[in-house]
Amino acid sequence: MKVGSFLLLLAIIMLMSCNHGEQTARRVCAGCHLFPEPSLLPADIWDRHVLPQMALRLGITSEVGNRKLSPQEAALVPEKPLVSRAEWKAIRQYYLSQAPAHLTDSVFVPVSGNIGSLFYIQQVQLPAEKPASISSIRIDTAVHQLYAADAVNNCVWYIDATGVPVSAYNPGGAVITDMQLAGGQVLETSIGTSLNPTPEKVGTVSRRGLQSGRRGDVLLQRLYRPVHTLEYDLDGDDLKELITCEFGVDDGKLSVWRNCNGRYEEVVLYRAPGAVRIAVTDMNADGMPDILCLFGQGNEQLRWFENKGHFSFASHLLLRFPPVYGSTDFALADMDGDGRQDIIYTCGDNADFSPVLKPYHGICIYHNNGRQSFSLCTFLPQNGATQAVARDFDGDGDTDIATIAYFPDTSAIQQDEFRLYLNNNGHFATLSNHLGNLGRWLVMDAADIDGDGDCDIALGSYPMMMMAPGGYRREWQQGPGVVLLINKRMAANH
């Protein structure tokens, strides 16, 4: 056989093998989540981190070699393999042969101004024994105060509008992941005693008086790592139900808890790990409050739960994302002035099995087409994007976006940690500065804390020793823990 013919035959054999691997991968992988294209990660990350975890879930334990599985890993392995070894070999070969050596860099978005042009930056000096680790933060516009839950110092700080801590209360060892304010009380969601993954179901939802700091009723117990709770009257009987996100680890769920005169009965709407954020809105204008929920682990998706009455909800898929995206947050806002709520979605969780900078991390604005249909209209790249709030910060009548990133590129000259995207008819001017030198921002809230009619911002730092792309910043440990951004707009008008 001539050399040319041999090479052609070899190429045909390799193509057939690749096609077989792709077909097998699409059939197997798409059964649990959106199919992840090989191009989403570098080959070495597929090889060393993601494929071994994928193998365990398919019942192939040879990928981890002689290493003893942890109890959490062992729980992932099915009783019988879901694929043959030949099928697994084809899947593995397909990903490693098609994945790039490196991902392309994120698109450079020029920063057009400094955040200091719009905000006074107020560092809050907390009288804490240890560096603060803020797991939840909330602005109370009624009394012009800020509440910051400090997981390490085991307290919730009360901070006035000038950035001065005035008091604190002890939440009893609970790590608070969400605070909802209403009527001088706070609805507290506690994940347990640590943010670290655990199989223990020790999460709670309780109510506390803000003035006294005394814990009232424990409303829900034995929740599996809950991170967000809303209270809303879903059936029009003037009694508010609870809606909970249990993030879990490899299990989780979204639930509605029926209010039976102060006693709560659970209605599970959807079982899936990674339930991270909920919103209540009337999606189809039928007068019934519906629920939207973002799931950010495995089968990453945003679902609409249509309220049919009598605590019956129809589940609809709105958006779906590959399992390597790391979905973190979403918000609803009319971004284009057409009277319909659009979706602002963030992805940037880099804590699992693919800790590399990803050019698809950032903020996606999905235009509301009507009839519960959404299409991507704007992508704002931001490494490690964690949370977004949509408000009119500059007072020009349209909606801007403030964002934080817990997994920024700390080696970059252009800062990712905090950004303000000012909206100008769908075009965004980006404001930033070096706030990332002050803290590792995990949580954020935006409201009028000083009562002057404009929107301020509060940032909370959680300087966990978890690596960030570009390296860990020691400055995070010495930072103030909380930073207030006081809007200058109304102050300039007086």
Rosetta blueprint (number, residue, H / E / L):
1 M L
2 K L
3 V H
4 G H
5 S H
6 F H
7 L H
8 L H
9 L H
10 L H
11 A H
12 I H
13 I H
14 M H
15 L H
16 M H
17 S H
18 C H
19 N H
20 H H
21 G H
22 E H
23 Q H
24 T H
25 A H
26 R H
27 R H
28 V H
29 C H
30 A L
31 G L
32 C L
33 H L
34 L L
35 F L
36 P L
37 E L
38 P H
39 S H
40 L H
41 L L
42 P L
43 A H
44 D H
45 I H
46 W H
47 D H
48 R H
49 H H
50 V H
51 L H
52 P H
53 Q H
54 M H
55 A H
56 L H
57 R H
58 L L
59 G L
60 I L
61 T L
62 S H
63 E H
64 V H
65 G L
66 N L
67 R L
68 K L
69 L L
70 S L
71 P H
72 Q H
73 E H
74 A H
75 A L
76 L L
77 V L
78 P L
79 E L
80 K L
81 P L
82 L L
83 V L
84 S L
85 R H
86 A H
87 E H
88 W H
89 K H
90 A H
91 I H
92 R H
93 Q H
94 Y H
95 Y H
96 L H
97 S H
98 Q H
99 A L
100 P L
101 A L
102 H L
103 L L
104 T L
105 D L
106 S L
107 V L
108 F L
109 V L
110 P L
111 V L
112 S L
113 G E
114 N E
115 I H
116 G H
117 S H
118 L L
119 F E
120 Y E
121 I E
122 Q E
123 Q E
124 V E
125 Q E
126 L L
127 P L
128 A L
129 E L
130 K L
131 P L
132 A L
133 S L
134 I E
135 S E
136 S E
137 I E
138 R E
139 I E
140 D E
141 T L
142 A L
143 V L
144 H L
145 Q E
146 L E
147 Y E
148 A E
149 A E
150 D E
151 A L
152 V L
153 N L
154 N L
155 C E
156 V E
157 W E
158 Y E
159 I E
160 D E
161 A L
162 T L
163 G L
164 V L
165 P E
166 V E
167 S E
168 A E
169 Y E
170 N L
171 P L
172 G L
173 G L
174 A L
175 V E
176 I E
177 T E
178 D E
179 M E
180 Q E
181 L E
182 A E
183 G L
184 G L
185 Q E
186 V E
187 L E
188 E E
189 T E
190 S E
191 I E
192 G E
193 T L
194 S L
195 L L
196 N L
197 P L
198 T L
199 P L
200 E L
201 K L
202 V L
203 G E
204 T E
205 V E
206 S E
207 R E
208 R E
209 G E
210 L L
211 Q L
212 S L
213 G L
214 R L
215 R E
216 G E
217 D E
218 V E
219 L E
220 L E
221 Q E
222 R E
223 L E
224 Y L
225 R L
226 P E
227 V E
228 H E
229 T E
230 L E
231 E E
232 Y E
233 D L
234 L L
235 D L
236 G L
237 D L
238 D L
239 L L
240 K L
241 E E
242 L E
243 I E
244 T E
245 C E
246 E E
247 F L
248 G L
249 V L
250 D L
251 D L
252 G L
253 K E
254 L E
255 S E
256 V E
257 W E
258 R E
259 N E
260 C E
261 N L
262 G L
263 R E
264 Y E
265 E E
266 E E
267 V E
268 V E
269 L E
270 Y E
271 R E
272 A L
273 P L
274 G L
275 A E
276 V E
277 R E
278 I E
279 A E
280 V E
281 T E
282 D L
283 M L
284 N L
285 A L
286 D L
287 G L
288 M L
289 P L
290 D E
291 I E
292 L E
293 C E
294 L E
295 F E
296 G L
297 Q L
298 G L
299 N L
300 E L
301 Q E
302 L E
303 R E
304 W E
305 F E
306 E E
307 N E
308 K E
309 G E
310 H L
311 F L
312 S E
313 F E
314 A E
315 S E
316 H E
317 L E
318 L E
319 L E
320 R E
321 F L
322 P L
323 P L
324 V L
325 Y L
326 G L
327 S E
328 T E
329 D E
330 F E
331 A E
332 L E
333 A E
334 D L
335 M L
336 D L
337 G L
338 D L
339 G L
340 R L
341 Q L
342 D E
343 I E
344 I E
345 Y E
346 T E
347 C E
348 G L
349 D L
350 N L
351 A L
352 D L
353 F L
354 S L
355 P L
356 V L
357 L L
358 K L
359 P L
360 Y L
361 H L
362 G E
363 I E
364 C E
365 I E
366 Y E
367 H E
368 N E
369 N E
370 G E
371 R L
372 Q L
373 S E
374 F E
375 S E
376 L E
377 C E
378 T E
379 F E
380 L E
381 P E
382 Q L
383 N L
384 G L
385 A E
386 T E
387 Q E
388 A E
389 V E
390 A E
391 R E
392 D L
393 F L
394 D L
395 G L
396 D L
397 G L
398 D L
399 T L
400 D E
401 I E
402 A E
403 T E
404 I E
405 A E
406 Y L
407 F L
408 P L
409 D L
410 T L
411 S L
412 A L
413 I L
414 Q L
415 Q L
416 D L
417 E L
418 F E
419 R E
420 L E
421 Y E
422 L E
423 N E
424 N E
425 N L
426 G L
427 H E
428 F E
429 A E
430 T E
431 L E
432 S E
433 N L
434 H L
435 L H
436 G H
437 N H
438 L L
439 G L
440 R L
441 W E
442 L E
443 V E
444 M E
445 D E
446 A E
447 A E
448 D L
449 I L
450 D L
451 G L
452 D L
453 G L
454 D L
455 C L
456 D E
457 I E
458 A E
459 L E
460 G E
461 S E
462 Y L
463 P L
464 M L
465 M L
466 M L
467 M L
468 A L
469 P L
470 G L
471 G L
472 Y L
473 R L
474 R L
475 E H
476 W H
477 Q H
478 Q H
479 G L
480 P L
481 G E
482 V E
483 V E
484 L E
485 L E
486 I E
487 N E
488 K L
489 R H
490 M H
491 A H
492 A H
493 N L
494 H L
